[in-house]
């Protein structure tokens, strides 16, 4: 560990979806640990807020706007990061989109939109960061969900995309290990964020229904995920690749899924992360 606990001093961490929620929490965490942080997302004003928060804590960060569905823009952003910082050591593929919808009501465009953000966006970012990650023997962390392997009623688009990202994580670990690149995934459980607190946990008794599915008896906080990301990207996890770390209070073991129809009636039309 570096002096003072700054494990990422002199390194560059890139966090997609870094303007809000989990992405912001991870960006702040890497900044506290000495990394120069680049946050990537569609809304520059939100990225600027994250950059300001990192700076308030004594860290260094900048934001570059991009829609991860646009490969040309993603390529330009990754090139710009390397031109500015000289390196990419950590890539956190966190950008995502999701909403609750029964499969029989989901439009082709709705399905495609989520898959494009989650699956294609993760590939584009990884692909165009490859040379820099190879040079630094860096680390990729993909944010997935337990339903990548279990499925989830009302989330066929997101479950399908996250399952693809899980397969991609394992494939890149196997294929890019020869270059010293590690690829792992984090599977968060239900988390308190600004968005979910406003749009999801405030609806009817959804939070209580979800809490009952978590053996540890609480919802997570963004800091829970941020700490896991720091560890996975650090030298302490230097021989870990191709793994998925469930950070969910053992929810995935409990087998606890909501009564979908009851939950859907409460959450109908809400966007979730």
C-alpha positions as a Markdown table, in Angstrom:
| # | Residue | x | y | z |
|---|---|---|---|---|
| 1 | Unk | 0.0 | 0.0 | 0.0 |
| 2 | Unk | 1.2 | 3.5 | -0.8 |
| 3 | Unk | 2.2 | 5.8 | 2.1 |
| 4 | Unk | -0.8 | 7.3 | 3.8 |
| 5 | Unk | -3.1 | 4.7 | 2.4 |
| 6 | Unk | -3.2 | 6.3 | -1.0 |
| 7 | Unk | -3.2 | 3.1 | -3.0 |
| 8 | Unk | -3.8 | 4.8 | -6.4 |
| 9 | Unk | -1.4 | 7.7 | -6.2 |
| 10 | Unk | -0.1 | 8.5 | -9.6 |
| 11 | Unk | -2.7 | 6.4 | -11.3 |
| 12 | Unk | -5.7 | 7.2 | -13.4 |
| 13 | Unk | -9.2 | 5.8 | -12.8 |
| 14 | Unk | -12.0 | 6.1 | -15.3 |
| 15 | Unk | -15.6 | 5.7 | -14.1 |
| 16 | Unk | -18.5 | 5.7 | -16.5 |
| 17 | Unk | -21.9 | 6.8 | -15.3 |
| 18 | Unk | -19.8 | 8.9 | -12.9 |
| 19 | Unk | -22.2 | 11.8 | -12.5 |
| 20 | Unk | -24.5 | 10.3 | -10.0 |
| 21 | Unk | -25.2 | 7.4 | -7.6 |
| 22 | Unk | -22.7 | 4.5 | -7.5 |
| 23 | Unk | -20.5 | 6.1 | -10.1 |
| 24 | Unk | -20.1 | 9.2 | -8.1 |
| 25 | Unk | -19.3 | 7.3 | -5.0 |
| 26 | Unk | -16.6 | 5.2 | -6.7 |
| 27 | Unk | -15.1 | 8.3 | -8.3 |
| 28 | Unk | -14.9 | 10.0 | -4.9 |
| 29 | Unk | -13.4 | 6.9 | -3.4 |
| 30 | Unk | -10.7 | 6.6 | -6.0 |
| 31 | Unk | -10.0 | 10.3 | -5.6 |
| 32 | Unk | -9.5 | 9.9 | -1.9 |
| 33 | Unk | -7.0 | 7.1 | -2.6 |
| 34 | Unk | -4.8 | 9.4 | -4.8 |
| 35 | Unk | -6.0 | 8.5 | -8.3 |
| 36 | Unk | -6.6 | 11.1 | -10.9 |
| 37 | Unk | -10.2 | 10.5 | -11.8 |
| 38 | Unk | -12.1 | 10.9 | -15.1 |
| 39 | Unk | -15.8 | 10.6 | -14.9 |
| 40 | Unk | -17.7 | 9.9 | -18.1 |
| 41 | Unk | -21.4 | 10.4 | -18.6 |
| 42 | Unk | -24.1 | 12.0 | -20.8 |
| 43 | Unk | -24.8 | 15.1 | -18.6 |
| 44 | Unk | -21.8 | 17.4 | -18.2 |
| 45 | Unk | -23.4 | 19.3 | -15.4 |
| 46 | Unk | -23.6 | 16.2 | -13.3 |
| 47 | Unk | -20.0 | 15.3 | -14.2 |
| 48 | Unk | -19.0 | 18.8 | -13.1 |
| 49 | Unk | -20.7 | 18.2 | -9.7 |
| 50 | Unk | -18.7 | 15.0 | -9.2 |
| 51 | Unk | -15.5 | 16.7 | -10.2 |
| 52 | Unk | -16.2 | 19.5 | -7.7 |
| 53 | Unk | -16.8 | 17.0 | -4.9 |
| 54 | Unk | -13.6 | 15.2 | -5.6 |
| 55 | Unk | -11.7 | 18.6 | -5.5 |
| 56 | Unk | -13.4 | 19.5 | -2.2 |
| 57 | Unk | -11.8 | 16.4 | -0.7 |
| 58 | Unk | -8.4 | 17.3 | -2.1 |
| 59 | Unk | -8.5 | 15.0 | -5.1 |
| 60 | Unk | -8.1 | 15.6 | -8.8 |
| 61 | Unk | -10.7 | 14.9 | -11.4 |
| 62 | Unk | -12.2 | 15.9 | -14.7 |
| 63 | Unk | -15.3 | 15.0 | -16.6 |
| 64 | Unk | -15.8 | 14.1 | -20.3 |
| 65 | Unk | -19.3 | 13.9 | -21.7 |
| 66 | Unk | -20.1 | 10.8 | -23.8 |
| 67 | Unk | -22.9 | 8.5 | -24.7 |
| 68 | Unk | -21.3 | 5.1 | -24.3 |
| 69 | Unk | -23.6 | 3.8 | -27.1 |
| 70 | Unk | -21.5 | 5.9 | -29.5 |
| 71 | Unk | -18.3 | 4.0 | -30.3 |
| 72 | Unk | -16.6 | 6.9 | -32.1 |
| 73 | Unk | -17.2 | 9.2 | -29.1 |
| 74 | Unk | -16.0 | 6.5 | -26.7 |
| 75 | Unk | -12.8 | 6.1 | -28.7 |
| 76 | Unk | -12.2 | 9.9 | -28.7 |
| 77 | Unk | -12.8 | 10.1 | -24.9 |
| 78 | Unk | -10.4 | 7.2 | -24.1 |
| 79 | Unk | -7.8 | 8.8 | -26.4 |
| 80 | Unk | -8.4 | 12.2 | -24.7 |
| 81 | Unk | -7.9 | 10.7 | -21.2 |
| 82 | Unk | -4.5 | 9.2 | -22.2 |
| 83 | Unk | -3.4 | 12.4 | -23.9 |
| 84 | Unk | -4.3 | 14.3 | -20.7 |
| 85 | Unk | -3.0 | 11.9 | -18.0 |
| 86 | Unk | -0.7 | 9.6 | -19.9 |
| 87 | Unk | -2.4 | 6.4 | -18.7 |
| 88 | Unk | -5.5 | 4.4 | -17.7 |
| 89 | Unk | -5.0 | 2.1 | -14.7 |
| 90 | Unk | -8.6 | 1.4 | -13.7 |
| 91 | Unk | -11.7 | 1.3 | -15.9 |
| 92 | Unk | -15.1 | 1.0 | -14.1 |
| 93 | Unk | -17.9 | 0.2 | -16.5 |
| 94 | Unk | -20.8 | 1.5 | -14.5 |
| 95 | Unk | -23.0 | 3.3 | -17.0 |
| 96 | Unk | -26.4 | 1.6 | -17.2 |
| 97 | Unk | -30.1 | 2.1 | -17.9 |
| 98 | Unk | -33.0 | 0.1 | -16.6 |
| 99 | Unk | -36.7 | 0.3 | -15.9 |
| 100 | Unk | -39.3 | -2.1 | -14.6 |
| 101 | Unk | -41.5 | -3.6 | -17.4 |
| 102 | Unk | -43.1 | -7.0 | -18.0 |
| 103 | Unk | -41.5 | -8.7 | -21.0 |
| 104 | Unk | -44.8 | -8.9 | -22.9 |
| 105 | Unk | -45.1 | -5.1 | -22.7 |
| 106 | Unk | -41.5 | -4.2 | -23.4 |
| 107 | Unk | -41.0 | -2.5 | -26.8 |
| 108 | Unk | -38.1 | -3.5 | -29.1 |
| 109 | Unk | -36.7 | 0.0 | -28.7 |
| 110 | Unk | -36.8 | -0.3 | -24.9 |
| 111 | Unk | -35.0 | -3.6 | -25.0 |
| 112 | Unk | -32.4 | -2.3 | -27.4 |
| 113 | Unk | -31.8 | 0.9 | -25.5 |
| 114 | Unk | -30.8 | -0.9 | -22.3 |
| 115 | Unk | -28.7 | -3.5 | -24.1 |
| 116 | Unk | -26.9 | -0.8 | -26.1 |
| 117 | Unk | -26.0 | 1.1 | -23.0 |
| 118 | Unk | -25.0 | -1.8 | -20.7 |
| 119 | Unk | -23.6 | -4.4 | -23.1 |
| 120 | Unk | -22.3 | -2.5 | -26.1 |
| 121 | Unk | -21.2 | 0.5 | -23.9 |
| 122 | Unk | -19.1 | -1.8 | -21.7 |
| 123 | Unk | -17.5 | -3.4 | -24.7 |
| 124 | Unk | -16.7 | 0.0 | -26.4 |
| 125 | Unk | -15.1 | 1.4 | -23.3 |
| 126 | Unk | -13.1 | -1.7 | -22.6 |
| 127 | Unk | -12.0 | -2.1 | -26.3 |
| 128 | Unk | -10.9 | 1.5 | -26.6 |
| 129 | Unk | -9.1 | 1.6 | -23.2 |
| 130 | Unk | -7.3 | -1.6 | -24.1 |
| 131 | Unk | -3.9 | -0.2 | -25.2 |
| 132 | Unk | -3.7 | 2.0 | -22.1 |
| 133 | Unk | -4.7 | -0.8 | -19.8 |
| 134 | Unk | -2.2 | -3.1 | -21.4 |
| 135 | Unk | 0.6 | -0.5 | -20.9 |
| 136 | Unk | -0.3 | -0.1 | -17.2 |
| 137 | Unk | -1.3 | -3.8 | -16.6 |
| 138 | Unk | -4.6 | -2.3 | -15.4 |
| 139 | Unk | -7.9 | -3.4 | -14.1 |
| 140 | Unk | -11.4 | -3.5 | -15.5 |
| 141 | Unk | -14.4 | -3.6 | -13.1 |
| 142 | Unk | -17.8 | -4.2 | -14.5 |
| 143 | Unk | -20.9 | -3.4 | -12.5 |
| 144 | Unk | -23.5 | -6.1 | -13.1 |
| 145 | Unk | -26.4 | -7.6 | -11.0 |
| 146 | Unk | -27.3 | -10.9 | -9.5 |
| 147 | Unk | -30.0 | -11.4 | -12.1 |
| 148 | Unk | -27.2 | -11.7 | -14.7 |
| 149 | Unk | -27.3 | -15.4 | -13.7 |
| 150 | Unk | -30.7 | -15.8 | -12.0 |
| 151 | Unk | -32.9 | -13.7 | -14.3 |
| 152 | Unk | -35.4 | -11.2 | -13.0 |
| 153 | Unk | -39.1 | -10.7 | -13.8 |
| 154 | Unk | -39.7 | -7.3 | -15.1 |
| 155 | Unk | -36.1 | -6.8 | -16.2 |
| 156 | Unk | -35.5 | -9.0 | -19.3 |
| 157 | Unk | -33.6 | -6.2 | -21.0 |
| 158 | Unk | -31.3 | -5.4 | -18.2 |
| 159 | Unk | -30.9 | -9.1 | -17.2 |
| 160 | Unk | -30.0 | -10.0 | -20.7 |
| 161 | Unk | -27.5 | -7.2 | -21.0 |
| 162 | Unk | -25.9 | -7.9 | -17.6 |
| 163 | Unk | -25.6 | -11.6 | -18.4 |
| 164 | Unk | -23.7 | -10.5 | -21.5 |
| 165 | Unk | -21.4 | -8.3 | -19.4 |
| 166 | Unk | -20.8 | -11.2 | -17.0 |
| 167 | Unk | -19.7 | -13.4 | -20.0 |
| 168 | Unk | -17.6 | -10.5 | -21.3 |
| 169 | Unk | -15.9 | -10.1 | -18.0 |
| 170 | Unk | -14.9 | -13.7 | -17.9 |
| 171 | Unk | -13.8 | -13.7 | -21.5 |
| 172 | Unk | -11.7 | -10.6 | -21.2 |
| 173 | Unk | -10.1 | -12.0 | -18.0 |
| 174 | Unk | -9.2 | -15.2 | -20.0 |
| 175 | Unk | -8.1 | -13.4 | -23.1 |
| 176 | Unk | -6.4 | -10.3 | -21.8 |
| 177 | Unk | -4.7 | -11.9 | -18.8 |
| 178 | Unk | -1.7 | -12.4 | -21.0 |
| 179 | Unk | -1.3 | -8.7 | -21.1 |
| 180 | Unk | -1.5 | -8.3 | -17.4 |
| 181 | Unk | -5.0 | -6.9 | -17.5 |
| 182 | Unk | -7.5 | -8.1 | -14.8 |
| 183 | Unk | -11.2 | -8.1 | -15.4 |
| 184 | Unk | -13.7 | -8.6 | -12.6 |
| 185 | Unk | -17.3 | -7.7 | -11.8 |
| 186 | Unk | -19.2 | -6.4 | -8.8 |
| 187 | Unk | -22.8 | -7.4 | -8.3 |
| 188 | Unk | -24.5 | -4.8 | -6.1 |
| 189 | Unk | -27.6 | -5.6 | -4.1 |
| 190 | Unk | -30.4 | -3.1 | -3.5 |
| 191 | Unk | -28.7 | 0.3 | -2.8 |
| 192 | Unk | -29.8 | 3.6 | -1.3 |
| 193 | Unk | -28.9 | 6.3 | -3.9 |
| 194 | Unk | -30.4 | 9.7 | -4.6 |
| 195 | Unk | -32.3 | 8.2 | -7.6 |
| 196 | Unk | -33.6 | 5.1 | -5.9 |
| 197 | Unk | -34.6 | 7.0 | -2.7 |
| 198 | Unk | -36.6 | 9.4 | -4.8 |
| 199 | Unk | -38.1 | 7.1 | -7.4 |
| 200 | Unk | -38.1 | 3.6 | -5.9 |
| 201 | Unk | -37.8 | 3.2 | -2.2 |
| 202 | Unk | -40.3 | 6.0 | -1.6 |
| 203 | Unk | -43.0 | 4.0 | -3.5 |
| 204 | Unk | -45.6 | 2.2 | -1.3 |
| 205 | Unk | -43.8 | -0.5 | 0.8 |
| 206 | Unk | -41.3 | -1.5 | -1.8 |
| 207 | Unk | -38.3 | -0.8 | 0.5 |
| 208 | Unk | -39.7 | -3.1 | 3.2 |
| 209 | Unk | -40.4 | -5.8 | 0.6 |
| 210 | Unk | -36.9 | -5.6 | -0.6 |
| 211 | Unk | -35.3 | -5.5 | 2.8 |
| 212 | Unk | -37.0 | -8.8 | 3.7 |
| 213 | Unk | -35.0 | -10.5 | 0.8 |
| 214 | Unk | -31.6 | -9.4 | 2.3 |
| 215 | Unk | -30.3 | -11.8 | 5.0 |
| 216 | Unk | -28.2 | -9.0 | 6.6 |
| 217 | Unk | -31.4 | -7.0 | 7.0 |
| 218 | Unk | -30.5 | -3.7 | 5.3 |
| 219 | Unk | -30.2 | -2.0 | 2.0 |
| 220 | Unk | -26.7 | -1.1 | 0.9 |
| 221 | Unk | -25.1 | 2.3 | 0.6 |
| 222 | Unk | -22.9 | 3.6 | -2.3 |
| 223 | Unk | -19.9 | 3.4 | 0.0 |
| 224 | Unk | -20.3 | -0.4 | 0.2 |
| 225 | Unk | -19.8 | -0.7 | -3.5 |
| 226 | Unk | -17.0 | 1.9 | -3.6 |
| 227 | Unk | -15.0 | 0.1 | -1.0 |
| 228 | Unk | -15.4 | -3.2 | -3.0 |
| 229 | Unk | -14.2 | -1.4 | -6.2 |
| 230 | Unk | -11.2 | 0.0 | -4.5 |
| 231 | Unk | -10.2 | -3.4 | -3.2 |
| 232 | Unk | -10.7 | -5.2 | -6.5 |
| 233 | Unk | -8.7 | -2.6 | -8.4 |
| 234 | Unk | -5.9 | -2.6 | -5.8 |
| 235 | Unk | -2.7 | -4.7 | -5.6 |
| 236 | Unk | -4.4 | -6.6 | -2.7 |
| 237 | Unk | -6.5 | -8.3 | -5.3 |
| 238 | Unk | -3.7 | -8.7 | -7.8 |
| 239 | Unk | -4.3 | -12.4 | -8.4 |
| 240 | Unk | -8.0 | -12.1 | -8.8 |
| 241 | Unk | -9.4 | -12.0 | -12.3 |
| 242 | Unk | -12.6 | -13.3 | -13.9 |
| 243 | Unk | -14.4 | -13.2 | -10.6 |
| 244 | Unk | -17.7 | -11.7 | -9.6 |
| 245 | Unk | -18.0 | -10.1 | -6.1 |
| 246 | Unk | -21.5 | -10.0 | -4.7 |
| 247 | Unk | -21.9 | -7.0 | -2.5 |
| 248 | Unk | -25.5 | -7.5 | -1.5 |
| 249 | Unk | -25.8 | -8.6 | 2.1 |
| 250 | Unk | -26.2 | -12.2 | 0.9 |
| 251 | Unk | -29.4 | -11.4 | -1.0 |
| 252 | Unk | -28.3 | -13.7 | -3.9 |
| 253 | Unk | -28.0 | -16.7 | -1.5 |
| 254 | Unk | -31.3 | -16.0 | 0.1 |
| 255 | Unk | -33.1 | -16.6 | -3.2 |
| 256 | Unk | -35.3 | -13.7 | -2.4 |
| 257 | Unk | -37.0 | -12.1 | -5.3 |
| 258 | Unk | -40.0 | -9.9 | -4.9 |
| 259 | Unk | -43.6 | -10.9 | -5.6 |
| 260 | Unk | -43.1 | -9.4 | -9.1 |
| 261 | Unk | -46.7 | -8.5 | -9.8 |
| 262 | Unk | -47.2 | -6.8 | -6.4 |
| 263 | Unk | -43.9 | -4.9 | -6.7 |
| 264 | Unk | -44.6 | -4.0 | -10.3 |
| 265 | Unk | -47.9 | -2.5 | -9.5 |
| 266 | Unk | -46.1 | -0.3 | -6.9 |
| 267 | Unk | -43.2 | 0.6 | -9.1 |
| 268 | Unk | -44.9 | 0.8 | -12.5 |
| 269 | Unk | -43.3 | 3.5 | -14.6 |
| 270 | Unk | -40.3 | 4.1 | -12.3 |
| 271 | Unk | -36.8 | 4.1 | -13.6 |
| 272 | Unk | -34.3 | 2.1 | -11.4 |
| 273 | Unk | -30.5 | 1.6 | -11.3 |
